[in-house]
């Protein structure tokens, strides 16, 4: 019995696969639960004032003068959530987007399975899809700001979620192009979706444009099917929308505030972005060696078990070319994601590195899978089969559940923070009801660098909070 048959029929390996996928999903649930204890912080007060009474007027004002106002999808997401839900919408947003990302990841992997005409199980599809989310989130630079703080989530996580859905949709329609003529609605949906995804932030659109350009080139030179023309048309529509999004953000009156008075030259931006990409990859290998290794090792074990034992020289050469291409493509996309920061600021802050983390994770998982396929024949000995099952159980089950326990143990601190915020919120309304208009309240520490109410009433966060509560001023004093 070869390793492929062994792992397909061995109950332990199948249980490991199912438990691993369950652990990945459980972590998503725990992270969603953490998000339930999110409250207003920093820009949230300002957005509440701007959008709560006049959503359209707030959107127009933000587009013309607000920092980041050029990010039209961003301000629409924030504006609509504020207008329809106010502070009640804050806990729902991270839960909704994390679960939507789960759907997108599984859908994308399902489409890849169908495209490759693979025979792996649904459990494996779920495992591979959610492994991307798992390894990305446990290594995410400043997870709190990226996922839970609405102002940052709408810039850095929302485009990843909706971009994943767009990728799945494009794969789905490209596959259908082999069987039927694509209707105009297909192109329109792709166009609108890409325009929306690009409008969340400049890094999101830079990555989107680069991915679509590479996909167009790949289909142009490599695709030999009868659907080639339709797929090229679909990708062209999508790329045009992404480029249009870039133009819209560039001409926004608010764009000059982000760039400052002295933006870097194009050559300097390219050089800086290339350097920043190298620094990011080097720091990842140095600071996160274990998850980096497991991102490769887990798919190598899994895909090696399903691969054919015999590969021709041509197949091996093609797999090696894909291996190298994946690494180079990942570096190019990381550089693209850093280019907006290089243009206007410098090395990207932690929350802006989320795209790079996702890209690097996907690259490592893909290359791990290719390694598994390439070395599958060498793993056919019975002793190695048993060792592989044990290692896979450790990597796919024990390690993920360890991450779940760690995330769960952080929940009490999130709960306490929410309770304190709710108590202070109620106290502010009590003081206001008593006729006080210049308030002094209890100060709490900011969460992972997210600004809280300041000691000085003239601080911009305090000014927005004062307008939100309808008082003259607010200052926060620590009880320590």
C-alpha positions as CSV (number, residue, x, y, z in Angstrom):
1,X,0.0,0.0,0.0
2,X,1.5,3.4,-1.0
3,X,1.3,6.5,1.2
4,X,-1.5,8.0,-0.8
5,X,-3.8,4.9,-0.2
6,X,-2.6,4.6,3.3
7,X,-3.5,8.1,4.3
8,X,-6.8,8.0,2.5
9,X,-7.9,4.8,4.3
10,X,-6.1,5.4,7.7
11,X,-8.6,6.7,10.2
12,X,-6.0,8.6,12.2
13,X,-5.0,10.6,9.2
14,X,-8.6,11.4,8.3
15,X,-9.4,12.3,11.9
16,X,-6.3,14.5,12.0
17,X,-7.4,16.3,8.9
18,X,-10.9,16.9,10.3
19,X,-9.6,18.0,13.7
20,X,-7.1,20.3,12.1
21,X,-9.8,22.0,10.0
22,X,-12.0,22.2,13.1
23,X,-9.1,23.8,15.1
24,X,-8.6,26.4,12.3
25,X,-12.3,27.2,12.3
26,X,-12.4,27.3,16.1
27,X,-9.7,29.9,16.1
28,X,-11.7,32.0,13.7
29,X,-14.6,31.7,16.1
30,X,-12.5,32.8,19.1
31,X,-11.1,35.7,17.2
32,X,-14.7,36.7,16.3
33,X,-15.7,36.4,19.9
34,X,-12.8,38.7,20.9
35,X,-14.1,41.2,18.4
36,X,-17.5,41.2,20.2
37,X,-15.8,43.3,23.0
38,X,-14.7,46.1,20.7
39,X,-15.8,49.6,21.4
40,X,-15.2,53.1,20.1
41,X,-11.6,54.2,20.0
42,X,-9.7,57.1,18.3
43,X,-11.2,57.8,14.9
44,X,-14.4,56.0,15.8
45,X,-15.6,59.1,17.7
46,X,-14.9,61.4,14.8
47,X,-16.7,59.1,12.3
48,X,-19.7,58.8,14.7
49,X,-20.0,62.6,14.6
50,X,-19.5,62.8,10.9
51,X,-21.9,60.1,9.7
52,X,-24.5,59.6,12.3
53,X,-27.0,62.3,11.3
54,X,-26.1,62.9,7.6
55,X,-24.5,60.0,6.0
56,X,-24.3,61.5,2.5
57,X,-23.0,64.8,3.8
58,X,-20.5,63.1,5.9
59,X,-19.2,61.0,3.0
60,X,-18.9,64.1,0.8
61,X,-17.1,66.0,3.6
62,X,-14.7,63.1,4.2
63,X,-14.0,62.7,0.5
64,X,-13.1,66.3,0.1
65,X,-11.1,67.1,3.2
66,X,-10.7,64.1,5.5
67,X,-7.5,62.2,6.0
68,X,-7.9,59.0,3.9
69,X,-11.0,60.4,2.3
70,X,-9.8,59.2,-1.1
71,X,-10.6,55.6,0.0
72,X,-14.2,55.7,-1.0
73,X,-15.1,52.1,-0.2
74,X,-13.5,52.6,3.2
75,X,-15.7,55.6,4.0
76,X,-18.8,54.0,2.6
77,X,-18.3,50.9,4.9
78,X,-17.7,53.1,8.0
79,X,-20.4,55.6,7.1
80,X,-23.1,53.1,6.4
81,X,-22.3,51.1,9.6
82,X,-22.3,54.3,11.6
83,X,-25.5,55.6,10.1
84,X,-27.5,52.4,10.4
85,X,-26.0,50.9,13.6
86,X,-23.9,53.4,15.4
87,X,-21.9,52.0,18.2
88,X,-24.1,48.8,18.1
89,X,-22.5,48.0,14.8
90,X,-18.9,48.0,16.2
91,X,-19.0,44.4,17.7
92,X,-20.7,43.0,14.7
93,X,-18.2,44.1,12.0
94,X,-15.3,41.9,13.0
95,X,-17.5,38.9,13.5
96,X,-19.2,39.4,10.1
97,X,-15.9,39.9,8.2
98,X,-14.0,37.0,9.9
99,X,-16.8,34.6,9.1
100,X,-17.2,36.0,5.6
101,X,-13.5,35.4,5.1
102,X,-13.9,31.8,6.2
103,X,-16.6,31.4,3.4
104,X,-14.3,33.1,0.9
105,X,-11.3,30.9,1.7
106,X,-13.2,27.7,1.5
107,X,-15.0,28.8,-1.7
108,X,-11.6,29.8,-3.3
109,X,-10.0,26.4,-2.4
110,X,-13.1,24.6,-3.8
111,X,-12.7,26.4,-7.1
112,X,-9.0,25.6,-7.2
113,X,-9.8,21.9,-6.5
114,X,-12.2,21.9,-9.5
115,X,-9.8,23.8,-11.7
116,X,-7.1,21.2,-10.9
117,X,-9.6,18.3,-11.2
118,X,-8.3,17.0,-7.9
119,X,-9.9,14.2,-6.0
120,X,-9.2,15.2,-2.5
121,X,-12.0,15.3,0.1
122,X,-14.1,18.3,1.4
123,X,-12.2,18.0,4.7
124,X,-9.0,18.6,2.8
125,X,-10.5,21.6,1.0
126,X,-11.5,23.1,4.3
127,X,-8.2,22.4,5.8
128,X,-6.2,24.0,3.0
129,X,-8.5,27.0,2.8
130,X,-8.6,27.7,6.5
131,X,-4.8,27.1,6.9
132,X,-4.3,30.3,5.0
133,X,-6.5,32.2,7.5
134,X,-4.9,30.4,10.5
135,X,-1.3,31.1,9.7
136,X,-2.0,34.6,8.5
137,X,-3.9,35.6,11.7
138,X,-1.6,34.1,14.2
139,X,1.3,36.0,12.7
140,X,-0.6,39.2,11.9
141,X,1.2,42.3,12.8
142,X,-1.0,44.1,15.3
143,X,-4.0,41.9,15.0
144,X,-6.1,44.2,17.2
145,X,-5.8,47.2,14.9
146,X,-6.1,45.1,11.7
147,X,-9.2,43.2,12.7
148,X,-11.0,44.9,15.6
149,X,-10.5,48.7,15.3
150,X,-13.1,49.7,12.7
151,X,-11.1,52.5,11.1
152,X,-8.2,50.2,10.5
153,X,-10.3,47.1,9.7
154,X,-12.1,48.9,6.9
155,X,-8.7,49.8,5.4
156,X,-6.7,46.6,5.8
157,X,-8.9,43.6,6.5
158,X,-12.1,44.3,4.6
159,X,-10.4,44.4,1.2
160,X,-8.8,41.1,2.0
161,X,-12.2,39.6,2.7
162,X,-13.9,41.0,-0.3
163,X,-10.8,40.4,-2.5
164,X,-10.9,36.7,-1.5
165,X,-14.5,36.5,-2.6
166,X,-13.6,38.2,-5.9
167,X,-10.8,35.7,-6.5
168,X,-13.2,32.8,-5.9
169,X,-15.8,34.4,-8.3
170,X,-13.2,34.9,-11.0
171,X,-12.0,31.3,-10.7
172,X,-15.6,30.1,-10.8
173,X,-16.5,32.1,-13.9
174,X,-13.3,31.1,-15.6
175,X,-14.1,27.5,-15.1
176,X,-17.6,28.0,-16.5
177,X,-16.2,29.7,-19.5
178,X,-15.1,26.3,-20.7
179,X,-18.8,25.2,-20.8
180,X,-20.7,28.3,-21.8
181,X,-20.6,31.8,-23.1
182,X,-20.3,34.2,-20.1
183,X,-23.2,36.7,-19.8
184,X,-22.6,40.4,-19.6
185,X,-23.7,40.3,-16.0
186,X,-20.5,38.3,-15.2
187,X,-18.3,41.0,-16.5
188,X,-20.3,43.7,-14.8
189,X,-20.1,41.9,-11.4
190,X,-16.4,41.5,-11.7
191,X,-15.9,45.1,-12.7
192,X,-18.0,46.5,-9.8
193,X,-16.4,44.1,-7.3
194,X,-12.9,45.1,-8.3
195,X,-13.7,48.8,-8.2
196,X,-15.1,48.3,-4.6
197,X,-12.2,46.2,-3.4
198,X,-9.7,48.7,-4.8
199,X,-11.4,51.6,-3.1
200,X,-10.7,50.4,0.4
201,X,-7.0,51.4,0.4
202,X,-4.1,52.1,-1.9
203,X,-2.1,49.0,-0.8
204,X,-5.2,46.8,-1.5
205,X,-5.5,48.2,-5.0
206,X,-1.8,48.0,-5.7
207,X,-1.9,44.3,-4.9
208,X,-5.1,43.8,-6.9
209,X,-3.7,45.5,-10.0
210,X,-0.5,43.5,-9.8
211,X,-2.3,40.2,-9.3
212,X,-4.7,40.8,-12.2
213,X,-1.8,41.9,-14.5
214,X,0.1,38.7,-13.7
215,X,-3.0,36.6,-14.2
216,X,-3.6,38.2,-17.6
217,X,0.0,37.5,-18.6
218,X,-0.3,33.9,-17.4
219,X,-3.5,33.2,-19.3
220,X,-2.2,35.0,-22.4
221,X,1.0,32.9,-22.6
222,X,-0.1,29.6,-20.9
223,X,-3.8,29.0,-21.5
224,X,-4.6,26.8,-24.4
225,X,-8.3,26.1,-23.8
226,X,-11.2,27.3,-25.9
227,X,-12.2,29.6,-23.1
228,X,-9.0,31.7,-23.3
229,X,-10.6,34.7,-25.0
230,X,-13.5,34.9,-22.5
231,X,-11.1,34.6,-19.6
232,X,-8.9,37.3,-21.0
233,X,-11.9,39.5,-21.4
234,X,-13.1,38.9,-17.9
235,X,-9.7,39.7,-16.4
236,X,-9.3,42.8,-18.6
237,X,-12.6,44.1,-17.3
238,X,-11.5,43.4,-13.8
239,X,-8.1,45.0,-14.3
240,X,-9.7,48.1,-15.9
241,X,-11.9,48.5,-12.8
242,X,-8.8,48.2,-10.5
243,X,-6.9,50.8,-12.5
244,X,-10.0,53.1,-12.5
245,X,-10.1,52.7,-8.7
246,X,-6.5,53.8,-8.5
247,X,-7.3,56.9,-10.6
248,X,-10.3,57.8,-8.5
249,X,-8.3,57.7,-5.3
250,X,-5.4,59.6,-6.9
251,X,-7.5,62.6,-8.0
252,X,-9.4,62.8,-4.7
253,X,-8.9,66.2,-3.0
254,X,-8.1,64.5,0.2
255,X,-5.2,62.5,-1.3
256,X,-2.7,65.3,-0.9
257,X,-3.0,65.1,2.9
258,X,-1.8,61.5,2.9
259,X,1.1,62.1,0.5
260,X,2.3,65.3,2.3
261,X,4.1,68.1,0.6
262,X,7.2,66.2,-0.5
263,X,6.3,62.7,-1.9
264,X,9.2,60.5,-3.1
265,X,10.1,60.1,-6.7
266,X,9.0,57.0,-8.6
267,X,12.5,55.5,-8.7
268,X,12.9,56.1,-5.0
269,X,9.5,54.5,-4.3
270,X,10.5,51.4,-6.3
271,X,13.9,51.1,-4.6
272,X,12.4,51.6,-1.1
273,X,9.6,49.2,-1.7
274,X,12.0,46.5,-2.9
275,X,14.1,47.1,0.2
276,X,11.1,47.0,2.5
277,X,10.0,43.8,1.0
278,X,13.3,42.2,1.7
279,X,13.4,43.5,5.3
280,X,9.9,42.1,5.9
281,X,10.8,38.6,4.7
282,X,14.0,38.6,6.6
283,X,12.3,39.7,9.8
284,X,9.6,37.1,9.4
285,X,12.2,34.3,9.1
286,X,14.1,35.7,12.1
287,X,11.2,36.5,14.4
288,X,8.6,33.9,13.4
289,X,10.6,30.7,12.6
290,X,8.1,28.2,13.9
291,X,4.9,29.3,12.2
292,X,7.0,30.0,9.0
293,X,8.3,26.4,9.1
294,X,4.9,24.9,9.8
295,X,3.3,26.9,7.0
296,X,5.5,24.9,4.7
297,X,5.7,21.6,6.6
298,X,1.9,21.0,7.1
299,X,0.9,21.3,3.4
300,X,4.1,19.3,2.4
301,X,2.9,16.4,4.6
302,X,-0.7,16.7,3.3
303,X,-0.1,17.1,-0.4
304,X,2.7,14.6,-0.4
305,X,0.2,12.0,0.7
306,X,-2.2,12.7,-2.2
307,X,0.4,13.1,-4.9
308,X,1.2,10.5,-7.5
309,X,4.3,8.5,-6.7
310,X,5.8,8.8,-10.2
311,X,6.7,12.1,-11.8
312,X,8.3,12.5,-15.1
313,X,11.3,14.8,-15.6
314,X,9.0,17.3,-17.4
315,X,6.6,17.3,-14.5
316,X,9.4,17.8,-12.0
317,X,10.8,20.6,-14.0
318,X,7.4,22.3,-14.2
319,X,6.8,22.0,-10.5
320,X,10.2,23.5,-9.8
321,X,9.4,26.4,-12.1
322,X,6.1,26.9,-10.3
323,X,8.0,26.8,-7.0
324,X,10.4,29.5,-8.0
325,X,7.7,31.5,-9.7
326,X,5.6,31.4,-6.5
327,X,8.5,32.9,-4.5
328,X,9.2,35.6,-7.0
329,X,5.5,36.5,-7.3
330,X,5.1,36.7,-3.6
331,X,8.1,39.1,-3.3
332,X,6.7,41.2,-6.2
333,X,3.2,41.4,-4.5
334,X,4.8,42.3,-1.1
335,X,6.7,45.0,-2.8
336,X,3.5,46.2,-4.4
337,X,1.7,46.3,-1.1
338,X,4.5,48.4,0.4
339,X,4.7,50.9,-2.5
340,X,1.9,53.3,-1.2
341,X,3.7,53.5,2.2
342,X,7.0,54.1,0.4
343,X,5.4,56.9,-1.6
344,X,4.0,58.8,1.3
345,X,5.4,57.7,4.6
346,X,8.2,55.1,4.7
347,X,8.4,51.6,6.1
348,X,4.8,50.5,6.6
349,X,3.3,50.5,10.1
350,X,2.3,47.1,11.5
351,X,-1.3,47.2,10.4
352,X,-0.3,48.0,6.8
353,X,1.9,44.8,6.8
354,X,-1.2,42.5,6.8
355,X,-1.3,42.2,3.0
356,X,2.4,41.1,3.1
357,X,1.7,38.6,5.8
358,X,-1.2,37.1,3.8
359,X,0.9,37.0,0.6
360,X,3.8,35.4,2.3
361,X,1.6,32.8,4.0
362,X,0.0,31.8,0.7
363,X,3.4,31.5,-0.9
364,X,4.8,29.3,1.9
365,X,1.7,27.0,1.8
366,X,1.9,26.7,-2.0
367,X,5.6,25.9,-2.0
368,X,5.1,23.5,0.9
369,X,2.5,21.6,-1.2
370,X,4.8,21.5,-4.1
371,X,7.6,20.1,-1.9
372,X,5.2,17.4,-0.8
373,X,4.4,16.5,-4.4
374,X,8.0,16.4,-5.5
375,X,9.1,14.1,-2.6
376,X,6.1,11.9,-2.4
377,X,7.8,8.9,-3.9
378,X,10.6,9.1,-1.2
379,X,7.9,8.9,1.5
380,X,6.4,5.6,0.4
381,X,8.2,3.4,2.9
382,X,5.9,2.0,5.7
383,X,8.0,3.4,8.5
384,X,7.9,6.8,7.0
385,X,4.2,6.5,6.5
386,X,3.6,6.0,10.2
387,X,6.0,8.9,11.1
388,X,4.2,11.2,8.6
389,X,0.8,10.5,10.2
390,X,2.2,11.3,13.6
391,X,3.9,14.5,12.5
392,X,0.8,15.6,10.6
393,X,-1.3,15.0,13.7
394,X,1.1,17.2,15.7
395,X,1.2,19.9,13.1
396,X,-2.4,19.9,12.0
397,X,-4.1,19.3,15.4
398,X,-1.9,20.0,18.5
399,X,-0.3,23.2,17.3
400,X,-3.6,24.8,16.1
401,X,-5.4,23.9,19.3
402,X,-2.6,25.4,21.2
403,X,-3.2,28.7,19.4
404,X,-6.9,28.4,20.1
405,X,-6.2,28.0,23.9
406,X,-3.9,31.0,23.8
407,X,-6.5,33.2,22.0
408,X,-9.2,32.0,24.4
409,X,-7.1,33.0,27.4
410,X,-6.9,36.5,26.1
411,X,-10.7,37.0,26.2
412,X,-11.0,38.0,29.9
413,X,-8.8,41.1,29.2
414,X,-11.1,42.0,26.2
415,X,-14.1,41.6,28.4
416,X,-12.7,43.7,31.2
417,X,-11.8,46.4,28.7
418,X,-15.3,46.4,27.4
419,X,-16.8,46.5,30.9
420,X,-14.6,49.5,31.8
421,X,-15.5,51.3,28.6
422,X,-19.3,50.7,29.1
423,X,-19.1,51.9,32.7
424,X,-17.3,55.1,31.7
425,X,-19.8,55.6,28.8
426,X,-22.7,55.4,31.3
427,X,-20.9,57.7,33.7
428,X,-20.5,60.3,31.0
429,X,-24.2,60.3,30.2
430,X,-24.9,60.6,34.0
431,X,-22.7,63.7,34.2
432,X,-24.3,65.2,31.2
433,X,-27.8,64.6,32.7
434,X,-26.6,66.5,35.7
435,X,-25.9,69.5,33.6
436,X,-22.1,69.2,33.5
437,X,-20.5,70.1,30.1
438,X,-16.7,70.1,30.9
439,X,-16.1,66.5,32.0
440,X,-13.2,64.7,33.6
441,X,-13.4,60.9,33.4
442,X,-11.3,57.9,34.0
443,X,-8.5,57.2,31.6
444,X,-7.6,53.8,30.2
445,X,-4.6,52.6,28.3
446,X,-4.8,52.4,24.6
447,X,-5.1,48.9,23.1
448,X,-2.1,47.8,21.0
449,X,-1.3,51.3,20.0
450,X,-4.8,52.5,19.3
451,X,-5.3,55.9,20.9
452,X,-7.6,56.3,23.9
453,X,-9.0,59.5,25.4
454,X,-6.1,61.8,26.3
455,X,-5.4,63.9,29.4
456,X,-5.6,67.1,27.4
457,X,-9.1,68.2,26.2
458,X,-7.5,69.8,23.1
459,X,-6.3,66.4,21.8
460,X,-8.1,65.5,18.6
461,X,-9.6,62.3,20.0
462,X,-11.0,64.3,23.0
463,X,-12.5,66.9,20.7
464,X,-14.3,64.2,18.6
465,X,-15.5,62.5,21.8
466,X,-16.8,65.8,23.2
467,X,-18.8,66.3,20.0
468,X,-20.0,62.7,20.1
469,X,-21.4,63.1,23.6
470,X,-22.6,66.6,23.0
471,X,-20.5,68.4,25.7
472,X,-18.0,71.2,25.7
473,X,-14.9,69.2,26.6
474,X,-13.7,65.9,27.9
475,X,-10.4,65.1,29.6
476,X,-9.3,61.7,31.0
477,X,-7.2,61.2,34.1
478,X,-5.6,58.0,35.2
479,X,-6.3,56.6,38.6
480,X,-2.8,55.2,39.0
